[in-house]
Amino acid sequence: MSWRRSDGRAGSVQREVCLTDKHAARELEVFRGFVGPSGLPIEPASIEKRCPPEPDILCTLRNDGPVAFEMVEVTDEDAFARPMGNRSKLADALRDGFRSDQRFLEKTLGDAFVKIDFRPDLLQKQRKLIPSVLDALAQVGADFCGQCEVPKTKGAVSLLILRGIVGGPRLQVDPGGPMDSAPLDAVRRKSHKEYITTSPIELLAYYYAQPAPSDIALTDLIAFVNLQVLTSQFRRVWLFDFLRRKILHATPLN
């Protein structure tokens, strides 16, 4: 496979399917979920994971040929990393509780994203609040959508339930602390990289673990990605909400 460096010199690189990337399964899952909402005429059988220095995904668009996609998850890395250990323990405790009634889980929360917020000042007591969370979820109707308090916790826990996702329920546990709903750092790093491919490149920035914010909160992120088509190798940048299978923004094709 031939390619051309940003300095104009020619080079070559062997194309090998990337099987060792720890993010490969997720990126393929997200990209396949992106195909329908994007409206792009992507040939499903052409989708494949690639190894650096190529972009993450290579696929073929009908009547347009091969297109490469670099992928990046939009997430507040500091806010997610600091409490990761505690979050994992709380999530495990919730899943253990759900396993006791699998049919209830599928019937009432099968299409739900459930965000569980704990007050950070109760860090040592959060695990003890899990039974109250499970009791509250057991009372939720199959059509309920929105935010609610958890009784008997005096405001220490709140629930946000969104509907319309595929493959639910999906749980997100937040032990507390400030979080940037539309961080720029991950997208900025991708924009500064140099990619090797003969195909045009697009960037797919997606929300996965962290829920996408309101349109107002996305304003700065949208303004930032609009600039990336001018200063990076990307001919277009997409913002995608994987949980809702929704395109949040797409820059004009450059």
N, C-alpha and C positions, 0 to 999 in steps of 0.2 A: 504494500500500500504506500503510495507516495503522499507527501504533504509538503507544505511550504511554511517555513518559519516566519515569524513576524519581521525578521530582518531581510526577508526575501530569498534566503538561501534554501536550496532544495534539500530534502532528506528522505528517509524512509523508516518505517517502523512495521514490525510484524503484527498482524492482527490476530489476537488470541482472545477467546472468550474468557472473561474474568470469573473464576469460580471461587476465589479465596476471599473476596471482599465481604466483610462481616455485615455490611449494609445491603448486600445484593438482593436478598429476599424482600426486604422492605421496599427498596427502590423499584423493583419490578412490580410489587403489589400496588404501590402508589401510582406508578406510571400507567399501568393497565386501568386503574380507576380514573385516571385523567383523560384517557383517550376519548371516551364518550362525551363528557362535558365540554371538552375542548373544541369539538366540531371538526377536528382535523381528520382528513381521510387517511389515517394510519392503517397500514396492513398489519393486523394483529400477529400474523405468523412471522413478521420481520423483526419484531421487538427482541433485542438481545442486550445483555449486560456486557459492558466493555471494561478493559483495564486502563488505568492511567498510563501514559499521559493523554489517552483519548477521553472524551467526555463519557459520562456514566452509561448512557443509553444510545444505541443506534437503531434506527427504524427506517422504514420506507413509506413515503407519502405517495398515494396514487397520483400520477401525472406530475409529480414534483421530484421524485427520486429520494435518495438517502438524506436523512436529517439527523443530527446528533443533539442529544439533550444532556446538559449537565444538571444534576439535581442537588438541592440543598434543603434541609429542614429548617423552617423558621421557628426558632425557639430561644427563649432567654436562658442561655447556657449556665450563667451563674446562679440564677434562681432555681434552676432545675438540678444543678449539680450539688449545691450545698446540702439540701435536705434529702438527697437521694436515698440514703440508707433508711431513714425513718419512713419515707414515702413507700419504699418497697415492703417494709414490715406491715404498714397499715393496709396496703393493697392486698398482701397475702392473707391478712386476717379477714378482709372483706370477701375475698374469693372463697376462703374456707367456709364462711357463712352462707354464701350463695350456693355452694355445692350441695347443701342440705336440702335444697328444694329447686332442682334444676328446671322442672316444668314451670314453676312460678317465674323463674328468671326469664325463660324464653317467651312466656305469654305476656308479661307486663313490661319487660325492658329489652325485648329482642331487637328493637330498632332505636335504642336510646344511647346517648352519650351522657354519662353521669359524672359530674364534677363535684367533688366533696371537699369543702374548704373547712379546715380546722383553725381555730385561733392559735397563733404561734406561742402565746404566753402559757398555753396549757400543754406544752410539749410532752411532759412526763405522764400526762393523763389521757393523751389522745387514744391510745390503744383501748383503754377502758370504755371509751365512748362508742366503740364499734357496734355493740349490741343495740344501742339506741339508733344508730344509723340504719342498721338492718331492719329494725322495727318500723322506722319511718318509710323506708323503701317498700316494705310489705304493704303499706297502706296506699301507695301510689297507684292511681288508676292507669289502665293501659294507654289512655290518651293524654295523660297529664304532661304538660310541657311548661317549664318555667322554673322559678326559684322558690324554695320553701325552707323554713327552719326545721330543725330536728327537735321534737318535743323532749323535755326532760334534760336538755343540755344547756339551758339558759343562754342560748345564743352562741354557744361554743362551736357549733357545727352548722353549716348551711349546705343545701343541695341545689345544684342547677341541673335540670334534666332537659336535654334537647332531643328532638325526634328526627327521624328521616335518614338515619345513617344505615350503612350496609354492614352486616356481620356483627351486630351488637349483641349484648351490651358492651360498651367500652367504658372503662372506669378511669378517671383521673383523680388522684388524691393529692391535695395541696396542704402540707403541714403548716403553711403560713409564710408570710414574708412578701415584700414587694416584688412585682414581676413586670417586666416590660412586655406589653402585649404585641408590639410590632418592632422587634429588635432588628438592627441593620447589620450587625457584625458578620454574620455568616454569609449574607449576600455580598457584602463588601469583599470578603476574602476570596470568594469565587470569582468576582469580577477582576481581581488582580492576577489570577492564574493564567498561564499560557497553555492552551490545549492543542493537541496534534491530531488533525483530521482533515480530510479533503472535503467533508460535508459541511454545510452551514450549521451553526451551533445556536441553540436556544437554551435559556436557563429556566428550569422549573423549580420555583421556590414554593414549598408546600408546608402547610400546617398539618401536624400528625398527632404528636403527644399533647402539644399545647393548643387549646382551642383558638380558632380565629376570632379576632375582636370585631367590634362594630365597624362600619364603613368610615366613621369619623376617626376612629383610632388608627385606621390604615393610611391616613392622609400622608404622613411623613414617609412611610415605607413605599407607597406608590410613587411619590415624587422622586424618591431615591432610585427606584428601579427604572424609572423613565430615563434617568441620566445614563444608566449603564449601557444602553444600546449605542451611546455616543462614544464611550470611553473603553469598552471591552470588546471581546470577540463575539459577543452575543448579538444576533440580529433581532432577537425578541426576548422579552422576559415575561414569564407567567407567574401569577400568584394563585395558588390552588388550595382550597379547603378540602382535605381528603375525607374528613368525617362526613361532610355534607355533599361530597362530590360536586363542588361548586367552584367555578372560576371566579375569583375575586377581582382579578385585573389581568389584562394582557396589553403590553405595549404595542404600538403600531409596528407592523412588519418593516424592518429597516432594509 
